[in-house]
Amino acid sequence: MAGAYPAGIFVDANNNVYVGDRTNQRILIWFNGSSTLTRSITSGLNDPFSLFVTDNNDLYVSNAYLDNRVDKWAWDTTISVPTMYTCEQCTTIFVDINNMLYCTLYDNHQVIYKSLTQNLNVWSNVAGVSGTAGSTSTTLNNPCGIFVDIYLNLYVADYANNRIQKFASGQLNAVTISTGSITLSNPTSVIIDADGYLFIADFNNNRLIGSGPNGFRCIMACSGSSGSSSSQLNAPHTIMFDSYGNIFVADEWNNRIQKILFLSNSCNTTTITTTAAVATTMASVIQATTTSTPVSYSNVISFNQPKFDAYAAWDSIGFTFATSSIVGTSPYGIFVDTNNTVYVANRANNQIRIWSSGSTTLTRNITSGVNSPYSIFATINGDIYVDNGYTNNRVDKWASNRSISTSVMQVQDACYDLFIDVNNTLYCSLYSEHQVAIKSLNGNSSMWIVAAGIECNGSTSNALYNPRGIFVDTNLNLYVADCGNDRVQLFLSGQVTATTVAGSTATGTISLNCPSDVALDGDGYLFIVDSSNNRIIGSGPNGFRCIIACGSTRGSASNQLNNPSTFSFDSYGNIYVTDQSNNRVQKFMSIPNTTYPVSFNQPNLCPSTTWYTNAITFATSSTVGTNVYGVFVNINNAVYVANQQTNKVAVWFEGSINPDKILSGSLSSPFDLFATAVGDIYVDNGLNNGQVNKISFNSSISTSVMSVPNACYGIFVDISNNLYCSPFNYHQVVKKWLNNNALTSTIVAGTGTAGSTATTLNTPIGIYVDAQINLYVADTMNNRIQFFSVGQFTGITVVGDGAPGTITLYYPYGITLDGSGYLFIVDSYNNRIIGSGPYGFRCLFGCAEVSGSASDQLNQPSTLRFDSYGNIFVADRYNDRVQKFILASNSCSLSYNQPIFCYNASWSVNAVTFASSSTIGSFPYGIFIDGINTVYVANRVSNTIITWPQGSTTSTSNSYSNLNNPYSLFMSMTGDIYIDNGYVYGRVDKYNFNTLNRVTVMNVNGSCYSLFIDINNYLYCSLKNRHQIVKLLLNNGTTIPTIAAGNGSAGSLSNMLNSPQGIYVDSNLNLYIADCANNRVQFIQTGQLNGMTIVGNGSSANIILNYPTGIVLDANDYLFIVDSYNHRIIGSSSTGFRCIVGCSGGGSSSSKLSFPQSMAFDSYGNIYVTDRNNSRVQQFTLQINNCI
């Protein structure tokens, strides 16, 4: 019925089936559920090879060789219309969600597409654009099947390259989809299921390939040999799903369409997705019938697979569930079933020990016939399988509640692990034979076959070396703890070659040392007993991490293991471990997934946030003692300070000048402290008492909560209620969970020995733990900040020595993060505070790096904290005080400063020369100050841009290619710098943040005497010599500006300008222009070309201007004007205009200016002026700004 060599098949969303009959030149259609042909289309077809049906039931057909086109049949019509003409037959066609029609050109080695919403037959290359055969990421070789997902990613069955290529939307470079151990041979079709997993017609291997969370596997005709039986295929060409998951296959060389039924083998919560081993023939040249095959259902799993969140944690302090008196010496095997019954193999005494759920007393003891058992496995019905191979070479089964065993499997040696999969197959890990053996428990034979390993040891993908723990998932994939190779191997179902999924040879995982057991949680993440590293490893969406005994040193303490062997989860996620060389079973409690509220402040700060550099003294030695160290500010802005002299904690509530509480608590020289959201205070008491104490809310009585080796210079409590301490001279960071009563801590960073490697610390002090439980450490004597991902012991240097492009540190102490995750650091021996943001690191306070006691100085500060307003409190250690730095500005919308001034604001009469001609050259024009008070000046002599960070007197000269006589510059919110380059080159250039990559963004007819970017991302340029202002929307694909003001001729009419220079655009997009030669300031409303004079000639303002060249607005939109030929700066307020700087005429003294050109505010309201004819930049300090 389907003709010879059928290739094209399509199943629509209504389960209607369409087949291209190439022999009889027709399209065959079966409606949903019908076994009888419903309809056929016969007119206008010539070798229909591929077809596609859209959601509105339009049918598209590749009309093959003679016509070289794709035709469309609208629903329920018999007449077609051409929709695409091609140079050859489309091997496959596809219509994506944007109504784009795709076609694969097999002989031209490319994929093309066109829009179906246009009538033009214009198509474009979308993949394999060269049209030549190749195997690179941009070429194809005889492409066949294609599929386009909802994200417009294109998947191509690259036939002659034996691969599937994925072209991300809009990309011409493809990524080859890894099929793991599956090797393709001429794939012809590819489709994707609802979860994005691929299914492939493996044409030359005569099989179908599927994928899922555990990788790729064969799903139909898996022998690989061609044939015509119902379980075989012969050159399958195209595959499709119906809505039930059944698969339809164009079985090309069998001249038939096969339907493969979807079978869901499920029992309670365990589900395996499979396809039938045989297919039904829907349409063939010769009709055939098939014999049904019974399907067996899987066993319910008997072990626990809890689900954990990404930051799951376990109490580092284990308790001993069973000692050697119960489990003997060197216990090995353990199993916990879904009823939380615990089974332990007592090798020394030839016993199986069993505890019922919740019991600490033995419930059952099996002794008969057991000899040195290594491993144990219990099924859901209570049958117990026990290794008995060491002496008797077998595995025995004790039926539920029976005292007599039967042999179920003959083995060559001890089974170091046992496992029963969902198909009732028993697995045995043969340590000495370097193999994993299996046998089905559904038959009577006790013989086994090899599932993994080649009997002799090896490290290749098909070999093992002393395998120990094993685990089989519900897709029958086998995981092996390959102890002698220090790796975990994954054997996909039915495969004898493996992929390394953990170990040093598996990039991005974790190094192992003789892994001895392995299990998967409910989400398929690996957990590993890393035996010779004496620890337990877990994994999750963030990768691998240590979760238990993370010091990796063997020991018998409650937070240590010694050669652990096997482990098992109970239903609550608690972990039981056979701690072999400690002769015990340890139980580690899962920490409940409870997030404790954050008690400290993490303000959201803008990139341009600044603080006043002169601090307020919040507390002196009279209340905080000498050498003050620890300070904490909670979310209610209560301030806590540890007084090392009085051994007390002083507490100020918000707004208080004097302490509201003085808490004692039997402390001795407390360093740091931390207050939780419930009001409990954790205080260092380690120097003399070796502990951290807790002072409960509204109490002055303290209790010990953690033993520590020495003083905790840093204390922190994370959102999981773990307490951290940095005992600095022990070169480590330790922690403990506060929900248990144990005092023992566990190492989370550092080895205890001073060092500068990634795993060592040298005198760690400040610590911080973020919401993802990542640890930041101020590694003081290594002059760096280390970042430890959750569960990791290898740190990454994020600031300081070993982190190029950051900042140099000298004994960093305190550390914290803001609401965006940016670091703030007490750089103690540099006597300064460092902040960071999207533009990198910068000094905030104490930037002269000189110790002192002035309000803008620090003397070896120790800790810092934010209050809820963004103010910063600093423990100024050797000034015996706590300093408070007030937030000055926090604007996220402007890259420049707009201070708020009172009507009576005044500036110093005498300026400070900020920069002279030796730095900025002669006759400076342009200046810009960004939100973090970095000063930029254009040096027109050296054609460079000179910069000064806040507080620095040392400048940096930045050279930019082909820059000539720059008059102006402007910095954007993203840190990109825009520079006038019109004098010679007729353009404005943009340099991306922290790069020298130049992009021409605007072409101009001369120099831009001023540049400005408004809030809508328009760039403005004042063309002084062209008597106009032009503007351009950035990133819109053109560099040609439009006129914003002026008609290009000098004049004084409202639509004209005469030598305009300074420009400013307010938040309402109104344009202000310093119209120099007209001696006025023009105001042009958004969208208008006619201006209004608001100051100077033609205005009612009470001030006369003489050649104004610069203009800015403050936060209240009051004007400030550079009145150049009057050698002064004009300001305005609610009381009108007045002279504020240079009010006594021109000159070169500190109170005078000479033809100034432009001005800028810093965030504190100080004024910087380019004093052109004096070839300098002058700074006038804001002196009075009192609005009372």
PEJOBEL-V207811 format. One record per pair of residues at least 12 apart in sequence whose ideal C-beta (glycine too) atoms are under 6 Angstrom apart, sorted by the first residue. I is the first residue (numbers start at 1). GAP is how many residues later the second one is. Records with the same first field share a line. If there is no record, write none. Layout:
I->GAP + GAP
This chain:
1->282
2->17 + 19 + 255 + 281
3->18 + 19 + 20 + 21
4->19 + 251
5->247
6->244
7->42 + 230 + 243 + 245
8->12 + 41 + 42 + 43
9->229 + 231 + 239 + 241
10->41 + 42 + 43
11->229 + 231 + 237
12->41
14->18
15->17 + 227 + 228
16->15 + 16
17->13
18->33
19->238
20->28 + 31
22->25
25->20
26->14 + 16
27->14
28->12
43->35
44->36
46->17 + 18 + 20 + 21
47->17 + 18
48->13
49->13 + 15 + 40
50->12 + 40 + 42 + 43
52->41 + 42 + 43
54->41
57->18
58->14 + 16
59->14
60->12 + 33
62->28 + 31
64->25
65->24
68->18
69->13 + 16
70->13 + 14 + 20 + 23
84->17 + 30
85->36
86->17
88->17 + 19
90->13
91->13 + 15 + 53
92->12 + 53 + 54
94->52 + 54
96->52
97->53
99->17 + 18
100->13 + 15
101->13 + 15
102->44
104->39 + 42
106->36
108->23
109->19 + 24 + 31 + 32
110->15 + 18 + 21
111->15 + 16
112->13
113->13
127->29 + 40
128->12
129->43
135->26
137->36 + 37
138->34 + 35
140->18
141->19 + 20
142->17 + 18
143->13 + 15
144->13 + 15 + 44
145->12 + 43 + 44 + 45
147->43 + 44 + 45
149->43
152->17
153->15 + 16
154->13
155->35
157->30 + 31 + 32 + 33
159->27
162->22 + 23
163->13
164->13 + 26
179->37
180->35 + 36
181->311 + 314 + 316
182->27 + 34
184->18
185->19 + 20
186->17 + 18
187->13 + 15
188->13 + 15 + 49
189->12 + 49 + 50
197->14 + 15
198->13
201->35 + 38
203->32
205->19
206->15 + 20 + 27 + 28
207->14 + 15
208->12
213->311
214->261 + 263
215->277
217->275 + 276
219->56
220->40 + 55
221->12
228->26
230->48 + 49 + 60
231->46 + 47
233->18
234->19 + 20
235->17 + 18
236->13 + 15
237->13 + 15
238->12
245->17
246->13 + 15 + 16
247->13
255->30
256->25 + 28
257->25 + 26
258->21 + 23
259->21 + 23
260->15 + 16 + 19
261->15
263->13 + 32
265->32 + 33
267->30 + 31 + 33
268->32
270->30 + 31 + 204
272->26 + 202
278->12 + 15
298->124
299->123 + 125
300->80
302->35 + 36 + 76 + 77 + 78
304->34 + 265 + 266 + 267
305->216 + 217
306->215 + 216 + 263 + 267
307->215 + 216
308->213
309->284
310->230 + 231 + 232
311->462
313->278 + 407
314->233 + 234 + 274 + 276
315->274 + 276 + 422 + 425
316->243 + 430
317->241 + 242 + 425 + 427
318->240 + 268 + 270
319->268
320->264
321->264 + 266
322->263
323->261
324->259
327->17 + 19 + 258
328->18 + 20 + 21
329->19 + 254
330->250
331->13 + 247
332->13 + 15 + 42 + 233 + 246
333->12 + 41 + 42 + 43 + 233
334->232 + 234 + 242 + 244
335->41 + 42 + 43 + 233
336->232 + 234 + 240
337->41
339->18
340->17 + 230 + 231
341->15
342->13
343->33 + 35
344->241
345->28 + 31
347->25
350->20 + 21
351->14 + 16
352->14
369->36
371->17 + 20 + 21
372->18
373->13 + 14
374->13 + 40 + 42
375->12 + 40 + 42 + 43
377->41 + 43
381->19
382->18
383->14 + 16 + 17
384->14
385->12 + 33
387->27 + 28
389->22 + 24 + 25 + 26
390->24
393->18
394->13 + 16
395->13 + 14
409->17 + 30 + 37 + 39
410->36
411->17
412->21
413->17 + 19
415->13 + 14
416->13 + 15 + 52
417->12 + 52 + 53
419->51 + 53
421->51
422->52
424->17 + 18
425->13 + 15
426->13 + 15
427->43
429->38 + 39 + 41
431->35
433->22
434->19 + 23 + 30 + 31
435->15 + 18 + 20
436->15 + 16 + 17 + 34
437->13
438->13
452->28 + 39
459->26
461->36 + 37
462->34 + 35
464->18
465->19 + 20
466->17 + 18
467->13 + 15
468->13 + 15 + 48
469->12 + 47 + 48 + 49
471->47 + 48 + 49
473->47
476->17
477->15 + 16
478->13
479->39
481->34 + 35 + 36 + 37
483->31 + 33
486->17 + 26 + 27
487->13 + 16
488->13 + 14 + 27 + 30
502->24
509->35
510->27 + 34
512->18
513->19 + 20
514->17 + 18
515->13 + 15
516->13 + 15 + 49
517->12 + 49 + 50
525->14 + 15
526->13
529->35 + 38
531->32 + 33
533->19
534->15 + 18 + 20 + 27
535->14 + 15 + 17
536->12
545->245 + 246 + 247
546->245
547->244
548->40
549->12
551->196
556->26
558->186
559->185 + 187
561->18
562->19 + 20
563->17 + 18
564->13 + 15
565->13 + 15
566->12
573->17
574->15 + 16
575->13
591->129 + 146
595->124
596->123 + 125
597->80
599->35 + 76 + 77 + 78
601->34 + 265 + 266 + 267
602->216 + 217
603->215 + 216 + 263 + 267
604->215
605->213
606->284 + 285 + 286
607->230 + 231 + 232
608->323 + 324
609->281
610->278 + 279 + 323 + 553
611->233 + 274 + 276 + 277
612->274 + 276
613->232 + 243
614->241 + 242
615->240 + 268 + 269 + 270
616->268
617->264
618->264 + 266
619->263
620->261
621->259
623->27 + 36
624->17 + 19 + 258
625->18 + 19 + 20
626->254
627->250
628->247
629->42 + 233 + 246
630->12 + 41 + 42 + 43 + 233
631->232 + 234 + 242 + 244 + 251
632->41 + 42 + 43 + 233
633->232 + 234 + 240
634->41
637->17 + 230 + 231
638->15
639->13
640->33 + 35
642->28 + 31
644->25
647->20 + 21
648->14 + 16
649->14
650->12
663->32 + 37
664->36
665->28 + 30 + 37
666->36
667->16 + 18
668->20 + 21
669->18
670->13 + 14
671->13 + 40 + 42
672->12 + 40 + 42 + 43
674->41 + 42 + 43
676->41
678->19
679->18
680->14 + 16 + 17
681->14
682->12 + 33
684->27 + 28 + 31
686->22 + 24 + 25 + 26
687->24
690->18
691->13 + 16
692->13 + 14 + 16 + 33
706->17 + 30 + 37 + 39
707->36
708->17 + 19
709->18 + 21
710->17 + 19 + 20
712->13
713->13 + 15 + 52
714->12 + 51 + 52 + 53
716->51 + 53
718->51
719->52
721->17 + 18
722->13 + 15
723->13 + 15
724->43
726->38 + 39 + 41
728->35 + 36 + 37
730->22
731->19 + 21 + 23 + 30 + 31
732->15 + 18 + 20
733->15 + 16 + 31 + 34 + 44
734->13
735->13
749->26 + 28 + 39
756->26
758->36 + 37
759->34 + 35
761->18
762->19 + 20
763->17 + 18
764->13 + 15
765->13 + 15 + 48
766->12 + 47 + 48 + 49
768->47 + 48 + 49
773->17
774->15 + 16
775->13
776->39
778->34 + 35 + 37
780->31
783->17 + 18 + 26
784->13 + 16 + 17 + 18
785->13 + 14 + 15
806->35
807->27 + 34
809->18
810->19 + 20
811->17 + 18
812->13 + 15
813->13 + 15 + 49
814->12 + 48 + 49 + 50
822->14 + 15
823->13
826->35 + 38
828->32 + 33
830->19
831->15 + 18 + 20 + 27
832->14 + 15 + 17
833->12
839->136
842->90 + 107
843->108
845->40
846->12
847->104
853->26
858->18
859->19 + 20
860->17 + 18
861->13 + 15 + 16
862->13 + 15
863->12
870->17
871->13 + 15 + 16
872->13
888->275
889->274
895->35 + 36 + 76 + 77 + 78
897->264 + 265 + 266
898->216 + 217
899->215 + 262 + 266
900->215
901->213 + 284
902->283 + 285
903->230 + 231 + 232
905->280
906->277 + 278
907->233 + 234 + 273 + 275
908->272 + 273 + 275
909->242
910->240 + 241
911->239 + 267 + 268 + 269
912->267
913->263
914->263 + 265
915->262
916->260
917->258
919->27 + 36
920->17 + 19 + 26
921->18 + 19 + 20 + 21
922->19 + 253
923->249
924->246
925->42 + 232 + 245
926->12 + 41 + 42 + 43
927->231 + 233 + 241 + 243
928->41 + 42 + 43 + 232
929->231 + 233
930->41
933->17 + 229 + 230
934->13 + 15
935->13
936->33
938->28 + 31
940->25
943->20 + 21
944->13 + 15
945->13
963->18
964->19 + 20
965->18
966->13 + 14
967->13 + 40 + 42
968->12 + 40 + 42 + 43
970->41 + 43
972->41
975->18
976->14 + 16 + 17
977->14
978->12 + 33
980->27 + 28
982->22 + 24 + 25 + 26
983->24
986->18
987->13 + 16
988->13 + 14
1000->39
1002->17 + 30 + 37 + 39
1003->36
1004->17
1005->21
1006->17 + 19 + 20
1008->13
1009->13 + 15 + 52
1010->12 + 51 + 52 + 53
1012->51 + 53
1014->51 + 55
1015->52
1017->17
1018->13 + 15
1019->13 + 15
1020->43
1022->38 + 39 + 41
1024->35 + 37
1026->22
1027->19 + 23 + 30
1028->15 + 18 + 20
1029->15 + 16 + 17
1030->13
1031->13
1045->39
1052->26
1054->36 + 37
1055->34 + 35
1057->18
1058->19 + 20
1059->17 + 18
1060->13 + 15
1061->13 + 15 + 48
1062->12 + 47 + 48 + 49
1064->47 + 48 + 49
1069->17
1070->15 + 16
1071->13
1072->39
1074->34 + 35 + 37
1076->31 + 33
1079->17 + 18 + 26 + 27
1080->13 + 16 + 17 + 18
1081->13 + 14 + 15
1101->36
1102->34
1103->34
1105->18
1106->19 + 20
1107->17 + 18
1108->13 + 15
1109->13 + 15 + 48
1110->12 + 48 + 49
1118->14 + 15
1119->13
1122->34 + 37
1124->31 + 32
1127->15 + 19 + 26 + 27
1128->14 + 15
1129->12
1141->39
1148->26
1153->18
1154->19 + 20
1155->17 + 18
1156->13 + 15
1157->13 + 15
1158->12
1165->17
1166->13 + 15 + 16
1167->13
